[in-house]
Each structure stands twice: as C-alpha cells, then as structure tokens.
C-alpha cells in the first residue's frame, strides 16, 4: 500500500544576501609604473601631477618611452576597495574589462585580495582592457596617461544592481563622468543605493576632471552624495574658489560629510557640526604619491562603515595613505589591518 505524506512542508525564508561595506564603481586598469624625470613629461606633453586620457596608439608610444616598469592591477576606485579589503572589510567592485590578458590579470588580482568583482566582460578588441601609464618623478609626484580601453564604454547595461543593493556605501569614481553612458549608469547606481539603505560617496578624482564636470558634480553632491572626497585643488576648482579656506566655507553650506586631503599637512574633515583638522602620518621617505587619495578613502570608508566617528575614520585613512606612499604602486604592500591594529586605530 502506498502511503501518501500529505504533511505541509515548512517554508523557509530565503537566506539574506551577504552585505558589503563598500562597493566601488570605476575603471579597471593595469597600472604600468616607472620612475623618470620632468624632462620626459615635457617631451611627452603630459601635465605634471595630473591624469590625461590617451588612445591606444599614444599609450603604446608612451609605454615605449618609459624605463623599467612594474605592473599591478589598479584604477582609482579599485585601489580603494582593495584597501578596504586589506583592512578586513567586505568590498565589491563593478567595472568593464575585455576578454584578454590584462582583463584576466585584473580579475584575478582583485578577487585574490577578497574583493567581490562583478565584471562586465566584452569580447577583446583593439581597444582591449584599460591601462594607466604612471610616471613617478623625483619629487614623488605621479603623472598618469590613461587608456581606458573597453572601460570607456561602461554603461547602464554593465551595472550589476544586485551588488549595489547590498552595499552600505556605494563609492563613485569621478573619472567615469568623462563618458555620458557611464554617467547614466552612475546615476542609476545612486538611485539603487538610495532606494535601499545605502549611502553614496564620491571622489572628485582629479582637478582636470572637476574642470570638465563642475556643474554635474555640484548637482550630484547637492542632491545625492552623503560623503565627498577631494584634495585642495579639486575642492577649489569645484567651487571656483581662489583659496582652500573659501572652498571649505562653501562646502560647509552643503551639510554633508567631506574629507579634504592637504598632502603632507593632513586633511580637513567637514561635518554638519563643524570642521576638524587631522594630521598626516609621517613616513621616512615619500616614494610615490600614486594611490594616496585612494587609500585615504579606503581607511575613511572602512571607519564610517564600522561606526567610527569621522575624525577617527580620517586618522585611519591617513595611516593607509602613509603606507602606500612609502613604495612604488598604488596598492598596499603591507597588511593594513595589522598595521592599524599595531597603532590602536582598530578595535
């Protein structure tokens, strides 16, 4: 005799998604770094200390003129989430790569350090995956010539909204505003973040970038950004101010949290309740400033997503920046969590 089991099965609630501290949206790049002098920059026509967009042929020519190089996965927002992961935080990254060697290298590297990478992978073309040629001069300033490759085409259809829904903070790389489709995707990411429980952070990225997109940045900051990162040149450019003091006064009126880096002078943390200056962490020798802002943002974002006050978050950011300027390359070479624990900045 067949026995029919007509018991009603127990309905289990679906497992909640794994939440992430920070999800970055930016251009996945291979950094190609070498040391040289101002004469090379002049010969190549590259403005010192800035980022210049170049095409594939120009990138090849610049690469050929460089001396011995080191190569490491990079990109501004990608460097930041790598720093968050090194501190022990949970992080994700969204970006567009080609199905080629550089894309595979980037994907491997960022995944290996514990970042959840939601890659939009497109067939390999002449453009290929992006790379950034970084020339570091004797004064530790970095000048970048960036060939975005297929990252240049990042658009709404490349945006993984599911990972944005899981982020405490969605971190936007200002460089992406150079392309209209990417700008649309970033605005969509803002809507997704705010429809859930997430906040939005923006890095202004570069003073030349601010010059190109001042109006768009101001609108985004006034309407949708809870946390802003900039250096002195960028914040002055944003407000058309001739002094940092005037720019900070304009920033006060927005009522958001901001971290304005001042190089060796440290940073100013701006909150609705006032401003606080936080000193830089001294290092024996500054080797390369490439990635200093990215890693400062990593420490600050980690702190803010772990219930630290903005000032303590800035102190953590300053520590992370001090590590990355102590060597060539924009990714940390020491375990940032261990470093922060040793100086009492992490619980």
VOBA-1610 file (N, C-alpha, C; in pm, whole numbers, padded with zeros to 5 digits, always signed):
BEGIN
Unk+00084-00118+00000Unk+00000+00000+00000Unk+00088+00124+00000Unk+00053+00214-00088Unk+00127+00339-00092Unk+00080+00431+00020Unk+00176+00490+00088Unk+00145+00587+00193Unk+00169+00727+00138Unk+00067+00808+00142Unk+00079+00945+00092Unk+00111+01036+00210Unk+00221+01106+00199Unk+00259+01202+00303Unk+00202+01338+00266Unk+00092+01373+00331Unk+00029+01500+00296Unk+00062+01610+00396Unk+00174+01592+00468Unk+00215+01698+00559Unk+00259+01821+00480Unk+00230+01936+00531Unk+00269+02061+00462Unk+00416+02090+00492Unk+00499+02103+00388Unk+00641+02130+00412Unk+00660+02265+00479Unk+00766+02274+00557Unk+00799+02400+00623Unk+00856+02496+00520Unk+00804+02617+00518Unk+00853+02718+00425Unk+00965+02798+00491Unk+01082+02790+00432Unk+01197+02861+00488Unk+01212+02996+00420Unk+01242+03098+00498Unk+01271+03227+00440Unk+01401+03220+00362Unk+01409+03290+00249Unk+01535+03287+00173Unk+01649+03345+00256Unk+01768+03291+00235Unk+01884+03339+00308Unk+01913+03484+00269Unk+01931+03571+00366Unk+01956+03711+00332Unk+02090+03725+00259Unk+02100+03824+00171Unk+02226+03842+00097Unk+02339+03884+00190Unk+02461+03851+00150Unk+02578+03893+00226Unk+02599+04042+00201Unk+02591+04121+00306Unk+02607+04265+00290Unk+02754+04301+00274Unk+02780+04411+00206Unk+02915+04458+00180Unk+02932+04598+00240Unk+03050+04623+00294Unk+03077+04756+00348Unk+03077+04860+00237Unk+03157+04835+00134Unk+03176+04932+00026Unk+03175+04862-00109Unk+03104+04920-00204Unk+03111+04875-00343Unk+03157+04994-00427Unk+03267+04975-00499Unk+03320+05080-00584Unk+03277+05060-00728Unk+03256+05170-00797Unk+03228+05167-00941Unk+03335+05251-01009Unk+03408+05190-01101Unk+03517+05264-01165Unk+03575+05189-01282Unk+03690+05237-01328Unk+03758+05178-01443Unk+03863+05078-01397Unk+03849+04950-01433Unk+03952+04852-01401Unk+04073+04877-01491Unk+04189+04898-01433Unk+04308+04932-01511Unk+04428+04850-01465Unk+04519+04826-01558Unk+04650+04775-01522Unk+04743+04895-01510Unk+04800+04917-01392Unk+04895+05026-01373Unk+05034+04980-01419Unk+05094+05061-01504Unk+05231+05037-01550Unk+05314+05154-01498Unk+05399+05128-01400Unk+05464+05235-01323Unk+05614+05235-01346Unk+05669+05356-01367Unk+05815+05369-01376Unk+05857+05502-01317Unk+05984+05515-01286Unk+06040+05638-01234Unk+06114+05710-01346Unk+06098+05843-01351Unk+06167+05921-01454Unk+06181+06064-01404Unk+06196+06160-01499Unk+06218+06299-01462Unk+06121+06391-01536Unk+06125+06519-01500Unk+06035+06616-01562Unk+06059+06628-01711Unk+06182+06604-01754Unk+06214+06618-01897Unk+06131+06521-01981Unk+06109+06401-01930Unk+06028+06305-02004Unk+05884+06354-02014Unk+05831+06408-01906Unk+05694+06460-01908Unk+05681+06571-02012Unk+05780+06659-02016Unk+05777+06769-02113Unk+05784+06715-02255Unk+05867+06616-02276Unk+05881+06558-02410Unk+05752+06490-02455Unk+05682+06430-02359Unk+05557+06360-02391Unk+05436+06454-02391Unk+05454+06576-02340Unk+05343+06671-02334Unk+05240+06635-02229Unk+05284+06575-02118Unk+05192+06534-02011Unk+05197+06635-01897Unk+05084+06694-01858Unk+05083+06788-01745Unk+05121+06716-01616Unk+05223+06768-01549Unk+05273+06702-01429Unk+05168+06696-01320Unk+05157+06578-01257Unk+05068+06561-01144Unk+04922+06540-01179Unk+04893+06520-01307Unk+04753+06506-01348Unk+04733+06375-01423Unk+04608+06351-01462Unk+04573+06235-01543Unk+04525+06283-01679Unk+04585+06227-01784Unk+04549+06261-01922Unk+04495+06136-01991Unk+04380+06148-02056Unk+04326+06036-02133Unk+04395+06029-02268Unk+04438+05908-02307Unk+04506+05888-02434Unk+04446+05769-02507Unk+04467+05761-02638Unk+04418+05646-02713Unk+04522+05534-02710Unk+04488+05423-02771Unk+04574+05305-02764Unk+04712+05332-02825Unk+04716+05400-02940Unk+04844+05426-03006Unk+04933+05516-02921Unk+04873+05620-02861Unk+04951+05709-02775Unk+05001+05634-02652Unk+04917+05545-02598Unk+04958+05466-02482Unk+05079+05379-02516Unk+05077+05319-02634Unk+05189+05236-02677Unk+05317+05319-02689Unk+05304+05440-02743Unk+05421+05526-02760Unk+05477+05570-02626Unk+05389+05606-02533Unk+05434+05646-02400Unk+05501+05530-02328Unk+05440+05413-02339Unk+05497+05294-02276Unk+05638+05267-02328Unk+05656+05284-02457Unk+05787+05259-02517Unk+05893+05357-02467Unk+05851+05476-02425Unk+05946+05578-02380Unk+05982+05562-02232Unk+05908+05478-02160Unk+05932+05460-02018Unk+06047+05364-01994Unk+06110+05378-01879Unk+06217+05286-01842Unk+06160+05158-01785Unk+06234+05096-01693Unk+06190+04974-01628Unk+06058+04999-01555Unk+05965+04908-01570Unk+05833+04928-01512Unk+05796+04814-01417Unk+05701+04845-01329Unk+05631+04742-01255Unk+05485+04747-01297Unk+05418+04634-01295Unk+05279+04627-01338Unk+05195+04567-01227Unk+05084+04635-01197Unk+04995+04587-01092Unk+04853+04634-01124Unk+04757+04554-01090Unk+04619+04594-01112Unk+04590+04722-01036Unk+04515+04814-01100Unk+04489+04943-01039Unk+04355+05000-01079Unk+04352+05132-01090Unk+04226+05204-01109Unk+04187+05265-00976Unk+04141+05389-00976Unk+04120+05463-00852Unk+04024+05394-00755Unk+03900+05369-00798Unk+03802+05307-00709Unk+03843+05164-00674Unk+03907+05095-00768Unk+03953+04960-00740Unk+04060+04960-00632Unk+04151+05059-00636Unk+04251+05070-00530Unk+04185+05091-00394Unk+04080+05171-00393Unk+04011+05199-00266Unk+03947+05074-00208Unk+03876+04997-00289Unk+03812+04878-00234Unk+03916+04772-00198Unk+04031+04773-00268Unk+04140+04683-00229Unk+04189+04719-00089Unk+04196+04849-00060Unk+04235+04893+00073Unk+04134+04855+00179Unk+04006+04867+00147Unk+03901+04825+00241Unk+03917+04678+00275Unk+03942+04596+00172Unk+03960+04452+00195Unk+04083+04424+00280Unk+04192+04499+00257Unk+04315+04479+00334Unk+04294+04514+00481Unk+04201+04603+00509Unk+04169+04638+00647Unk+04078+04535+00715Unk+04031+04438+00636Unk+03942+04335+00690Unk+03797+04362+00661Unk+03767+04464+00580Unk+03630+04494+00544Unk+03583+04410+00427Unk+03453+04416+00402Unk+03396+04345+00287Unk+03372+04446+00176Unk+03412+04410+00055Unk+03409+04507-00053Unk+03373+04441-00184Unk+03316+04520-00273Unk+03284+04476-00408Unk+03328+04581-00507Unk+03335+04541-00633Unk+03376+04634-00738Unk+03301+04601-00866Unk+03262+04705-00937Unk+03191+04691-01064Unk+03270+04765-01170Unk+03301+04697-01281Unk+03375+04761-01388Unk+03373+04677-01514Unk+03424+04734-01622Unk+03417+04671-01755Unk+03557+04636-01805Unk+03574+04510-01841Unk+03702+04462-01893Unk+03679+04386-02023Unk+03788+04367-02097Unk+03782+04286-02218Unk+03823+04143-02185Unk+03787+04053-02273Unk+03825+03913-02260Unk+03967+03897-02313Unk+04064+03952-02238Unk+04203+03949-02282Unk+04294+03929-02162Unk+04425+03933-02185Unk+04521+03902-02079Unk+04515+04005-01966Unk+04506+04133-02001Unk+04501+04236-01899Unk+04374+04223-01815Unk+04262+04197-01881Unk+04136+04179-01809Unk+04142+04061-01714Unk+04201+03951-01762Unk+04212+03832-01677Unk+04303+03858-01557Unk+04411+03933-01579Unk+04503+03966-01470Unk+04434+04052-01366Unk+04360+04152-01412Unk+04289+04239-01318Unk+04188+04158-01237Unk+04110+04075-01305Unk+04008+03997-01238Unk+04069+03905-01133Unk+04180+03841-01168Unk+04246+03752-01073Unk+04296+03828-00952Unk+04362+03941-00975Unk+04425+04015-00866Unk+04322+04069-00767Unk+04215+04128-00818Unk+04120+04190-00726Unk+04039+04084-00651Unk+04014+03971-00717Unk+03943+03862-00650Unk+04031+03796-00544Unk+04162+03786-00573Unk+04254+03720-00482Unk+04268+03794-00349Unk+04243+03926-00349Unk+04255+04000-00224Unk+04122+04008-00150Unk+04021+03939-00202Unk+03895+03928-00130Unk+03787+04024-00171Unk+03804+04091-00285Unk+03701+04182-00335Unk+03608+04106-00429Unk+03479+04123-00410Unk+03380+04060-00497Unk+03371+04143-00626Unk+03416+04087-00736Unk+03424+04160-00862Unk+03309+04121-00954Unk+03220+04215-00981Unk+03113+04194-01077Unk+03157+04256-01209Unk+03220+04173-01292Unk+03280+04223-01416Unk+03181+04218-01532Unk+03179+04327-01607Unk+03113+04327-01737Unk+03222+04294-01838Unk+03220+04173-01893Unk+03326+04127-01982Unk+03278+04134-02127Unk+03356+04203-02209Unk+03320+04217-02351Unk+03428+04150-02435Unk+03395+04110-02560Unk+03495+04047-02646Unk+03616+04138-02666Unk+03733+04078-02675Unk+03855+04156-02692Unk+03856+04226-02828Unk+03896+04352-02827Unk+03907+04432-02949Unk+04043+04500-02948Unk+04067+04586-03045Unk+04191+04663-03048Unk+04205+04747-02921Unk+04093+04797-02870Unk+04099+04881-02751Unk+04147+04802-02630Unk+04096+04680-02614Unk+04137+04595-02503Unk+04099+04651-02367Unk+04144+04583-02262Unk+04122+04631-02125Unk+04208+04753-02099Unk+04168+04833-02002Unk+04235+04960-01977Unk+04368+04945-01906Unk+04452+05046-01927Unk+04579+05052-01854Unk+04615+05198-01828Unk+04689+05218-01723Unk+04730+05352-01682Unk+04882+05355-01672Unk+04944+05440-01752Unk+05089+05455-01752Unk+05124+05565-01651Unk+05196+05526-01547Unk+05223+05616-01434Unk+05372+05647-01431Unk+05405+05776-01443Unk+05544+05820-01436Unk+05563+05894-01304Unk+05653+05842-01222Unk+05680+05898-01090Unk+05812+05975-01098Unk+05808+06105-01068Unk+05927+06188-01074Unk+05998+06190-00938Unk+06113+06256-00934Unk+06198+06251-00814Unk+06130+06311-00692Unk+06035+06402-00714Unk+05963+06463-00601Unk+05843+06379-00557Unk+05834+06256-00607Unk+05730+06158-00571Unk+05594+06190-00633Unk+05587+06293-00718Unk+05462+06322-00787Unk+05437+06220-00897Unk+05308+06184-00916Unk+05275+06089-01021Unk+05196+06159-01130Unk+05235+06127-01253Unk+05166+06179-01372Unk+05115+06060-01450Unk+04987+06064-01487Unk+04925+05945-01546Unk+04874+05972-01687Unk+04901+05877-01773Unk+04840+05875-01907Unk+04755+05749-01912Unk+04625+05767-01923Unk+04532+05656-01909Unk+04464+05623-02040Unk+04478+05497-02080Unk+04400+05443-02192Unk+04291+05357-02130Unk+04168+05405-02134Unk+04059+05336-02068Unk+04021+05205-02135Unk+04049+05191-02263Unk+04010+05071-02334Unk+03860+05050-02328Unk+03817+04927-02310Unk+03674+04899-02309Unk+03605+04956-02185Unk+03681+04991-02080Unk+03621+05056-01964Unk+03556+05187-02004Unk+03603+05242-02115Unk+03550+05367-02168Unk+03403+05355-02207Unk+03358+05231-02231Unk+03220+05210-02274Unk+03126+05167-02163Unk+03170+05179-02036Unk+03085+05138-01925Unk+02950+05210-01934Unk+02842+05132-01925Unk+02709+05188-01945Unk+02609+05120-01852Unk+02485+05163-01861Unk+02380+05116-01771Unk+02368+04963-01774Unk+02379+04904-01893Unk+02363+04759-01902Unk+02478+04683-01836Unk+02588+04751-01803Unk+02701+04688-01736Unk+02690+04694-01584Unk+02591+04766-01535Unk+02577+04787-01391Unk+02504+04670-01327Unk+02568+04604-01232Unk+02504+04499-01155Unk+02432+04563-01037Unk+02302+04579-01049Unk+02228+04648-00945Unk+02221+04568-00815Unk+02229+04435-00827Unk+02222+04350-00709Unk+02332+04378-00610Unk+02453+04402-00660Unk+02565+04427-00568Unk+02554+04565-00504Unk+02495+04661-00577Unk+02474+04795-00522Unk+02372+04788-00408Unk+02270+04706-00424Unk+02167+04692-00320Unk+02224+04639-00189Unk+02337+04570-00196Unk+02396+04508-00078Unk+02500+04597-00009Unk+02528+04713-00064Unk+02638+04795-00014Unk+02591+04895+00091Unk+02668+04907+00200Unk+02644+05017+00293Unk+02675+05150+00226Unk+02789+05155+00154Unk+02828+05276+00081Unk+02865+05237-00061Unk+02805+05306-00156Unk+02844+05294-00296Unk+02939+05409-00328Unk+03059+05373-00374Unk+03168+05469-00393Unk+03189+05494-00542Unk+03169+05618-00585Unk+03176+05654-00726Unk+03309+05722-00759Unk+03368+05678-00867Unk+03494+05735-00916Unk+03462+05848-01014Unk+03504+05970-00980Unk+03472+06086-01063Unk+03521+06076-01206Unk+03629+06002-01227Unk+03682+05987-01363Unk+03576+05937-01461Unk+03484+05854-01412Unk+03385+05794-01502Unk+03292+05898-01564Unk+03287+06016-01508Unk+03198+06118-01563Unk+03244+06168-01700Unk+03360+06124-01745Unk+03407+06166-01878Unk+03325+06104-01990Unk+03244+06004-01960Unk+03165+05938-02064Unk+03017+05944-02027Unk+02934+05988-02124Unk+02790+06004-02098Unk+02722+05873-02056Unk+02749+05759-02123Unk+02684+05634-02079Unk+02723+05595-01936Unk+02849+05617-01899Unk+02892+05586-01763Unk+02825+05677-01663Unk+02807+05803-01701Unk+02739+05898-01614Unk+02596+05852-01586Unk+02528+05802-01689Unk+02392+05750-01671Unk+02392+05630-01577Unk+02491+05542-01592Unk+02500+05424-01505Unk+02524+05463-01361Unk+02607+05564-01339Unk+02635+05607-01203Unk+02512+05669-01138Unk+02436+05743-01216Unk+02313+05800-01162Unk+02214+05690-01126Unk+02211+05584-01207Unk+02126+05470-01174Unk+02172+05403-01046Unk+02304+05392-01028Unk+02357+05333-00906Unk+02318+05414-00783Unk+02317+05546-00798Unk+02274+05632-00687Unk+02129+05602-00650Unk+02044+05587-00750Unk+01902+05558-00722Unk+01886+05424-00652Unk+01960+05324-00699Unk+01952+05192-00637Unk+01998+05198-00491Unk+02109+05268-00468Unk+02161+05279-00331Unk+02061+05346-00239Unk+02001+05453-00286Unk+01909+05528-00202Unk+01772+05462-00189Unk+01738+05377-00284Unk+01613+05302-00270Unk+01623+05198-00160Unk+01745+05156-00131Unk+01767+05063-00021Unk+01808+05140+00103Unk+01911+05092+00171Unk+01957+05158+00292Unk+02097+05214+00274Unk+02147+05218+00151Unk+02285+05258+00127Unk+02304+05408+00113Unk+02428+05450+00136Unk+02469+05587+00115Unk+02561+05594-00007Unk+02587+05716-00053Unk+02668+05737-00172Unk+02788+05824-00138Unk+02906+05780-00180Unk+03028+05858-00165Unk+03084+05887-00304Unk+03145+06003-00320Unk+03202+06044-00448Unk+03344+06093-00428Unk+03433+06047-00515Unk+03568+06103-00523Unk+03575+06194-00645Unk+03623+06316-00628Unk+03634+06407-00742Unk+03746+06368-00837Unk+03839+06284-00791Unk+03938+06216-00875Unk+04054+06303-00923Unk+04027+06420-00983Unk+04134+06494-01049Unk+04085+06636-01077Unk+04173+06735-01061Unk+04130+06874-01082Unk+04087+06899-01225Unk+04151+06833-01322Unk+04111+06849-01462Unk+03973+06787-01483Unk+03946+06679-01412Unk+03814+06616-01419Unk+03708+06711-01363Unk+03742+06781-01254Unk+03649+06878-01196Unk+03621+06991-01294Unk+03725+07037-01362Unk+03706+07144-01461Unk+03608+07102-01570Unk+03614+06977-01609Unk+03527+06930-01718Unk+03384+06909-01672Unk+03364+06876-01543Unk+03231+06832-01499Unk+03182+06907-01376Unk+03224+07030-01359Unk+03191+07104-01237Unk+03040+07108-01212Unk+02963+07141-01314Unk+02818+07154-01296Unk+02754+07021-01257Unk+02795+06913-01326Unk+02740+06781-01294Unk+02776+06738-01153Unk+02902+06763-01114Unk+02945+06726-00980Unk+02867+06803-00874Unk+02851+06932-00894Unk+02780+07012-00795Unk+02636+06964-00778Unk+02571+06933-00890Unk+02433+06884-00882Unk+02427+06752-00807Unk+02519+06661-00841Unk+02521+06530-00776Unk+02547+06545-00626Unk+02642+06629-00590Unk+02678+06647-00450Unk+02562+06708-00372Unk+02499+06810-00429Unk+02389+06878-00359Unk+02267+06789-00340Unk+02245+06696-00434Unk+02122+06618-00431Unk+02139+06475-00380Unk+02256+06414-00401Unk+02262+06269-00383Unk+02381+06215-00306Unk+02478+06297-00270Unk+02601+06247-00209Unk+02601+06275-00059Unk+02632+06172+00019Unk+02644+06188+00164Unk+02788+06207+00209Unk+02883+06162+00126Unk+03024+06164+00166Unk+03109+06201+00044Unk+03193+06305+00059Unk+03274+06357-00052Unk+03422+06348-00019Unk+03502+06308-00120Unk+03647+06306-00109Unk+03706+06397-00216Unk+03802+06480-00175Unk+03868+06570-00270Unk+04000+06616-00210Unk+04090+06667-00297Unk+04208+06734-00245Unk+04189+06885-00259Unk+04292+06961-00223Unk+04277+07107-00223Unk+04245+07163-00361Unk+04319+07118-00462Unk+04297+07169-00597Unk+04155+07138-00645Unk+04110+07017-00615Unk+03978+06974-00662Unk+03866+07052-00595Unk+03877+07073-00464Unk+03768+07142-00395Unk+03766+07290-00431Unk+03884+07349-00454Unk+03885+07488-00502Unk+03822+07497-00641Unk+03857+07402-00727Unk+03800+07402-00861Unk+03650+07382-00860Unk+03601+07298-00771Unk+03458+07270-00764Unk+03378+07396-00737Unk+03428+07480-00647Unk+03355+07599-00608Unk+03407+07726-00675Unk+03505+07710-00765Unk+03561+07828-00829Unk+03626+07922-00730Unk+03685+07866-00624Unk+03743+07945-00516Unk+03893+07966-00539Unk+03944+08078-00495Unk+04087+08106-00510Unk+04168+08055-00391Unk+04100+08023-00282Unk+04169+07970-00164Unk+04096+07848-00111Unk+04171+07763-00042Unk+04109+07646+00020Unk+04011+07688+00128Unk+04043+07794+00201Unk+03954+07844+00306Unk+03817+07880+00249Unk+03816+07950+00136Unk+03689+07988+00073Unk+03613+07865+00026Unk+03684+07767-00027Unk+03618+07645-00074Unk+03556+07569+00043Unk+03626+07563+00155Unk+03573+07494+00272Unk+03449+07565+00325Unk+03448+07696+00320Unk+03330+07770+00365Unk+03210+07740+00276Unk+03235+07727+00146Unk+03126+07690+00054Unk+03078+07548+00081Unk+03173+07461+00116Unk+03139+07322+00145Unk+03055+07311+00272Unk+03083+07397+00369Unk+03006+07396+00495Unk+02856+07407+00470Unk+02821+07485+00371Unk+02679+07513+00345Unk+02604+07392+00292Unk+02675+07289+00244Unk+02609+07173+00185Unk+02559+07075+00291Unk+02616+07078+00409Unk+02569+06993+00518Unk+02600+06846+00502Unk+02707+06813+00428Unk+02746+06673+00412Unk+02878+06648+00485Unk+02916+06521+00491Unk+03048+06485+00544Unk+03146+06485+00428Unk+03261+06549+00448Unk+03364+06553+00343Unk+03501+06538+00406Unk+03591+06478+00331Unk+03731+06467+00373Unk+03816+06532+00265Unk+03880+06642+00299Unk+03961+06718+00204Unk+04107+06698+00240Unk+04181+06628+00154Unk+04320+06598+00183Unk+04409+06715+00145Unk+04512+06735+00228Unk+04602+06851+00214Unk+04747+06808+00198Unk+04771+06689+00144Unk+04906+06640+00127Unk+04974+06619+00261Unk+05097+06670+00274Unk+05174+06647+00397Unk+05114+06719+00517Unk+05018+06810+00493Unk+04952+06880+00604Unk+04836+06800+00662Unk+04805+06685+00604Unk+04697+06602+00657Unk+04567+06625+00584Unk+04460+06645+00657Unk+04330+06664+00593Unk+04239+06746+00684Unk+04131+06793+00623Unk+04025+06859+00698Unk+03900+06774+00686Unk+03842+06736+00798Unk+03715+06664+00799Unk+03604+06765+00819Unk+03511+06767+00725Unk+03399+06860+00730Unk+03273+06781+00765Unk+03203+06824+00869Unk+03076+06761+00907Unk+02973+06872+00929Unk+02846+06836+00937Unk+02745+06939+00963Unk+02766+07014+01095Unk+02842+06953+01187Unk+02866+07017+01316Unk+02997+07094+01322Unk+03072+07095+01212Unk+03196+07172+01211Unk+03310+07100+01141Unk+03427+07163+01145Unk+03546+07109+01079Unk+03652+07070+01181Unk+03728+06966+01146Unk+03839+06923+01231Unk+03958+06893+01142Unk+04076+06942+01180Unk+04198+06910+01108Unk+04261+06784+01166Unk+04302+06695+01076Unk+04366+06569+01116Unk+04504+06565+01052Unk+04610+06547+01129Unk+04745+06549+01071Unk+04774+06425+00986Unk+04870+06441+00897Unk+04917+06327+00819Unk+05004+06238+00907Unk+05022+06115+00864Unk+05114+06023+00932Unk+05248+06033+00861Unk+05352+06068+00934Unk+05483+06088+00873Unk+05544+05956+00830Unk+05623+05962+00724Unk+05694+05844+00674Unk+05841+05879+00657Unk+05925+05778+00657Unk+06069+05802+00646Unk+06103+05866+00512Unk+06039+05822+00404Unk+06063+05877+00271Unk+05940+05858+00185Unk+05899+05965+00118Unk+05787+05955+00024Unk+05843+05908-00110Unk+05799+05790-00154Unk+05849+05731-00277Unk+05757+05761-00395Unk+05626+05751-00373Unk+05530+05761-00483Unk+05394+05800-00425Unk+05341+05914-00468Unk+05211+05958-00414Unk+05094+05894-00488Unk+05122+05811-00588Unk+05014+05744-00661Unk+04935+05655-00565Unk+04805+05678-00558Unk+04719+05597-00472Unk+04698+05653-00334Unk+04763+05765-00299Unk+04749+05819-00164Unk+04604+05855-00134Unk+04539+05924-00226Unk+04399+05960-00206Unk+04307+05840-00205Unk+04339+05742-00290Unk+04257+05620-00296Unk+04262+05544-00164Unk+04381+05533-00108Unk+04394+05457+00018Unk+04347+05537+00138Unk+04359+05671+00131Unk+04296+05751+00236Unk+04146+05724+00237Unk+04085+05722+00118Unk+03941+05695+00110Unk+03909+05556+00164Unk+03998+05459+00140Unk+03975+05323+00191Unk+03963+05322+00343Unk+04059+05388+00409Unk+04055+05391+00555Unk+03933+05466+00608Unk+03901+05578+00544Unk+03786+05657+00588Unk+03657+05578+00570Unk+03641+05514+00455Unk+03519+05436+00429Unk+03507+05317+00524Unk+03621+05250+00550Unk+03616+05139+00645Unk+03567+05190+00781Unk+03623+05301+00825Unk+03583+05355+00954Unk+03435+05390+00959Unk+03387+05458+00856Unk+03248+05501+00856Unk+03151+05384+00850Unk+03192+05273+00787Unk+03104+05157+00781Unk+03119+05066+00902Unk+03208+05103+00994Unk+03224+05027+01118Unk+03199+05115+01240Unk+03114+05216+01220Unk+03063+05300+01329Unk+03170+05383+01398Unk+03278+05417+01328Unk+03376+05509+01381Unk+03332+05653+01351Unk+03369+05744+01436Unk+03343+05885+01410Unk+03429+05932+01292Unk+03386+06038+01221Unk+03461+06085+01104Unk+03608+06115+01132Unk+03639+06172+01248Unk+03779+06205+01277Unk+03864+06079+01289Unk+03813+05980+01361Unk+03888+05855+01372Unk+03898+05786+01236Unk+03795+05796+01156Unk+03799+05740+01021Unk+03908+05809+00939Unk+03922+05940+00956Unk+04027+06014+00885Unk+04166+05974+00933Unk+04179+05948+01062Unk+04309+05901+01113Unk+04345+05766+01052Unk+04247+05680+01036Unk+04270+05552+00972Unk+04306+05572+00825Unk+04237+05666+00760Unk+04270+05697+00621Unk+04411+05749+00606Unk+04454+05835+00697Unk+04590+05889+00692Unk+04694+05778+00708Unk+04666+05682+00794Unk+04758+05569+00812Unk+04769+05488+00683Unk+04656+05460+00619Unk+04658+05383+00495Unk+04733+05458+00385Unk+04713+05590+00377Unk+04783+05670+00278Unk+04934+05666+00302Unk+04974+05668+00430Unk+05117+05666+00461Unk+05183+05537+00415Unk+05109+05428+00419Unk+05166+05301+00374Unk+05191+05304+00223Unk+05094+05353+00147Unk+05104+05342+00002Unk+05204+05440-00058Unk+05231+05554+00009Unk+05329+05647-00045Unk+05473+05606-00012Unk+05487+05498+00062Unk+05620+05452+00103Unk+05684+05358+00002Unk+05615+05331-00109Unk+05668+05240-00211Unk+05607+05273-00345Unk+05660+05219-00452Unk+05601+05234-00583Unk+05473+05153-00593Unk+05375+05208-00662Unk+05249+05137-00683Unk+05140+05185-00590Unk+05016+05171-00638Unk+04900+05229-00569Unk+04821+05129-00486Unk+04872+05009-00469Unk+04807+04911-00383Unk+04894+04886-00260Unk+04833+04861-00144Unk+04914+04838-00022Unk+05000+04714-00035Unk+05121+04723+00020Unk+05211+04608+00021Unk+05220+04545+00160Unk+05165+04614+00260Unk+05158+04558+00395Unk+05013+04530+00428Unk+04990+04443+00523Unk+04856+04413+00571Unk+04807+04535+00649Unk+04710+04605+00593Unk+04664+04729+00656Unk+04595+04704+00789Unk+04527+04593+00801Unk+04461+04562+00929Unk+04565+04544+01040Unk+04668+04470+01011Unk+04774+04451+01110Unk+04840+04584+01146Unk+04862+04666+01045Unk+04925+04797+01067Unk+04837+04883+01158Unk+04706+04884+01130Unk+04614+04966+01210Unk+04598+04912+01351Unk+04596+04781+01366Unk+04588+04721+01500Unk+04711+04757+01584Unk+04826+04760+01519Unk+04951+04787+01592Unk+04954+04929+01649Unk+04882+05021+01585Unk+04884+05159+01635Unk+04755+05194+01709Unk+04669+05096+01729Unk+04549+05115+01810Unk+04436+05186+01741Unk+04434+05184+01607Unk+04324+05250+01535Unk+04208+05158+01504Unk+04226+05028+01523Unk+04115+04934+01506Unk+04085+04867+01639Unk+03958+04840+01661Unk+03918+04772+01784Unk+03955+04625+01777
//
